[in-house]
């Protein structure tokens, strides 16, 4: 019965997504918007025909893992080290600014101090999925843009891990600094292990059995998932582990074949992600959080591009490139949703603050996608002159 129910959910999601995607393209709208709208329509707050939303949300996180793995496959290690040096300064200042903005908005609408700090945490991060999925990679200018964005997003990942550990310690009231230090100390060890494993195990296996395409696909999939899970065990995140898995393979001749093989699988899970994002939102909370959510989303959409533009401009980036990156990072993140979920479960915030973060995520995802798709080069642009992949 469970299998039948899951199949029915897949039927409704992907058949529905095919229909709304067709309508979106005819209407010159971004596809991501269509998937979120379908989730709201079919989820518990809409027609309620898809009820196993939590299971689908857990499955959809695999799409983020594949996204980071494929991103690593397209990036050279030397380039990453270079941009991380720039990204650290920009990341620190921008996180501090957005933390303050979120706290101020929380105080303005009468949330407690703790809820206001959590709202501020949620505003610090930009979406890896939106940023990378709408990023062209074939032109040199955009390759540098992508490297800068990846550096910033990776830095935000480390900040997000710190925030999650602080939230998880909320029940005890004390942050486990020893565990936090061990987690970050594990990062260079994970990188070294990945480099050794690729050089002495994976590459010889790829070289010997490269004629068996099924085996190449399976080995790449196992490597991605295995290192992602190892990173999670070490107290980092699966996203960081998947990215390291990809970047350690980036210099191998087979990296582009692996990337092409995994892209359809990535897209499958990303459709699930955007659907589940819409499906998990409770429409009954809209009257309570409509005004705070609209103001918070407007603040994010207006302030983030400006902050990134000036911080990157001070780092000697060209003005046009700095604006481009700023608008691509002008939303909050999947991590923001996880922060809202954990803080609510730890009883640090109420339902109102949690849904404020969720609504802000949906609104900024939607509007930010529109801005990028309509105005900047990207793989799913409606205008032919902007379409790049």
N, C-alpha and C positions, 0 to 999 in steps of 0.2 A: 504493500500500500504506500509506503514511504517513497519507494522508487517511482511508482506511478505518479505520486504527488510532485516529486522533483521534476519528472519529465514534463508534466503539465506546466509547471512553472517555467521551465526552459522554453516550452512551446509558446507560452504567452509572451515571455520576455523577448525572444528573438524574432518570432513572427510579428509581434507588435513593433519591435525596434525596426524591422525591415519596412513596415508601413509608415511609421512616423519619420524615419530617415528619408524615405522617398518624398513625403510631404515637405520635410524641412529643406531638402535640396531644391524642390520646385519653388518653395517660398524664400529661397536664398538665406536660410538660417543655419547656424552651426549645429552639427550633429550632436555634440555633447548636450546641448540644451534639450534636444528631442528625447534623449535617453533619460534625463532627469525628470522631464515632464511625464514621460511614460511611467516612471516609478511612482510619482505622486498619484497618477490616475489609477494604476492597477494595485497599488499598495493598500495597507490597512486603513489609511485615512481617505482613500478614494473608493473604488469599486470593491476593494478587499478580495480580489480574486487570486492574489498571490499573498499567502500568509506566512511562508517560511523565510521571511526576510532576513532574519539573523543568520541563518545558515548560508544564504546567498551572499550576505555581506562578508562573512568569513572567507568564503570561496573567492570573492572578488579581490581580496587583498593579494592573491597570487599574481594578479595583473600588475600590481605595483612592483612586486619582486621581479617579474620579467622585464618591466620597463627599465628598472635600474640596471639589470644585467645587460640588456641590449645597449644601454647608454654607455656602460663601461667598455663594451666591445668596440665602440666607435671613438674611444678617446685614448690617446697615447699617455703613458705615465708621466713623461717629462712635462707635457703641457698641463697636466693636472696639478703638479707641484708648483708650477709657476703661478697659476691662477689662484691657488689656495692662499698664497701669501697676500694677494690683493683682497681676496674674499674675507679674510679674517677681520681686517679693520672695518670694512663695509658692513659685514655681518654683525659685529659687536655694536656699532653705533645704531644701525637700523633696528636691531632687536630692542635696544634700550628705548628708542623713540616710540616704537609700536607698543611696547609694554606700558609706557606712560600714557599713550593715547587710550588704550583699552581700559586702564585703571580709571582714568578720568571719566570715560563714558559710563563705566559701571557706577561710579560715585554719583554722577549726574542723575541717573535713573533709580537711585535709592538701593542699589545692591550692597551687600555687606562688603567689608574690606577684603575678606577672603575671596568672595565671588568676583570682586573687581580685579584682583590680582590674577585670577584664573582667566577672566576675559582678556586681560592684557597678555597673558601667556599665549592664548589662542591667536591673537592678532600678530604675534611675532613672526609667524611662518608663512611661506608662500607654497603654493601647490606644486609638487613635483610632477603630477600627472598633467595638469594644465600647461605648465611651463614647458615640459619636454615634448608632450604630444603635439603641441602647436609650433614646434621648433623645426625649421628646415636645416638640413645638415650638409647639403651638397655644395654650397658656395662657401669660399674661404671666409668671407666676412661673417657669415652665420656660424661657421665652425668656431671662430673665436668667440662669438656671442654665446654659443652653446657651452663652451668651456668656462666662461665667466659665470654663466647661470648655474652650471653644475657645481662650481666651487662654492657659490653662495648657498645653494640648496644643501650641499653636504655639510657646510658649517651649521646651517639651521638644523640639520639632522642631529648633530652633536648637542646643540642647545636643547632640542626637543627631548632627547634621551635624558638629559639632566632634569628637565621639567617633569618628565614622566616618573623619574625616580623620586623626586620631591613629593609628587602627588601620591605615589604608592606608599610613601612613609607617613602619609597624613593620618593614618589610624594610630600610629605610635607617637606622632608629634615630633619625631626626631629624624633628620636626614642622615642616612647611613653613608657618611663620607668615605669610610673605608671601602665599601662596595662600589661607590662611585669612582674612586681612584683606581680600583682594580679593573673596572670595566674599561676605562680609558687606557690603562697600561696594557690591556690585552690587545689593543688595536694594532700596534706594530708587530706583535707576535702573530696575529691573524694574517697580516699582510705577508710576513716572511713564510709562514706555513703555506699560504696560497701560491706564492712564487715558486717554492720548492716543489710542491705537488704538481704544478703545471709543467715545470721544466723536466722533471724526472719521471713523471707518471702519465699525465694527460697527453702531452705532445707526442711522446713515443707511441701511445695507443692510437692517437689520431693518425699519425704517419703510417702506422702498420695497417690499420683497418679503414682507411679513408674511402675505400670503394663501397663500403657498406653504409649507405646513407642513413638507414634506420639506426645503426649503432652510433654514428656521429651525433644524431639528434638526441638519442637516449643518454649518451655520456655527457653532452652539454647540459641537458636538463638536470641530470643527477648532480653535476658539479655546481650548478646554480643553486639548487635547492639545498644541497649538503652544506655549502659554505654559508648560506643564509641562516640555516638552523644553527650552525656552529656559532655564528655571530650572536644569535639570540641567547644561546646558552652562556656565552661569555659576558652577557649584560649589555651588549651593543644593540643593534637592531637587525632584523632580517634584510631591510633595505640596504644597509651598509654592507652586509655580507654579500648580497647579490651584486652590488656595484664592484666590490673587490674581486669577486669571481669573474666578472666581465673584463675588468681592466687588466687583470693578469693574463688573460687570453688575447688582449687587443693586438699584441705584436705578432701573433701567429698568423700564418697564411690562411688558415681556415676560419678566422674570426668572422669574415663577412658572409660566408656560407651559413654559419651558425645563426647569425643575425637574421638573415632572410628566412631561415627555417622556422624561427621562433616568433616572428612578427604576427602571423595569424593567431597563434595561441595567446599572445599578449592582448590582441584586440578583443578576443573572446571574453577574457576576464575583465578588461576595462569597461566593456559594455555592461557587464554585471555590476561593476563598481558604481557607475553613474546611475544605473537603475536603482540599486539598493540605497544610494544616497537620497534619491527622491522618495523611495518607498518608506524609509525610516522616519521621515518627518511627519509630526502630528499636526494636521491642519487645525485641530481644535485649540492649539496654543497660539494661533495667529493673532486673535484680538489682543491678547495680553502682551505679546512681544513685538507687534508690528512696528510701532514707532521707534523703540530702541534698536531693532534690527535694521530698519531703513537708515537710521542715522549712523549706526556703526558701519554698515556696508558702504554708505556714501563716504565716510571718513577714510575707510581702507582704500577705496577706489581712487579717491582724490589725493591722499597723502603718500601712499606707497610709491607711485611712479615718481613723484617729486623728490622724495627722500633718496631713492636709488639713483635718480638722475644726478643729483648734486654730489652724493657720496662717490659715485663712479667717475663723475667729471673731475673731482679732486684727485682721483687716482689715474689721471691722464687718459681716460677713455674718451673717444670722440663723442661730441654732444648727441649726434643722431643715434649712435650705438647705446649710449647711456639711457636715452629716452626709451629706446626699443626694449632694453632689458627691464627698465622700470615698469612699463605697461605689461610686459609678459609676467612679471612677478606681482602684479597688482591685485592679488586676492589672498584669502587665507588658505589653510592647507588641510590635507587629510589628517595630519597630525593634530590639527585644531579639534577635529571631530573626536579623535581618540582622547585628547585631553579633557574634552567635555564629558565623554563617557566615563573615564576613570574618576574624575572629580565628583561626578554625580554618584557613582557607586560608593565612593569613600565618604559620601555625605558632606563633602566640603562645599558643594553648591546645590541650589534647589533646581527644580524643573524649569523655572523661568530662565535662569542663567544658562542652563544647558541648551534649551531650545533657542535662546538668543544666539549662541555660538553656531548652532546648526543652521538657523535661518540666514545668518551672516555668511556662512560658508556657501550655501546654495545661491544666494543673491550675488556674491562676488564671483563665484564660479561662472554663473550665467553672464553677467555683465562684462566681466573680464574676457570671457571667450568671445563675446560679440566684438569687443574693442580690437582684439588681436586678429580675429578672422576677417574683419572688415577693413583693417587698416595696415596690417603688417604681413610680410611674407610668411606663409605657413602651408602645411601639407593639405589642409582641407578648405582652403579659401574658396569662396564662391566666385570671386573675380579671377579670370585667367591670369592676369598680370601679377597677381599676388601668390599664385599657387606654386609652391616649391616643395620638393621631397627628394 
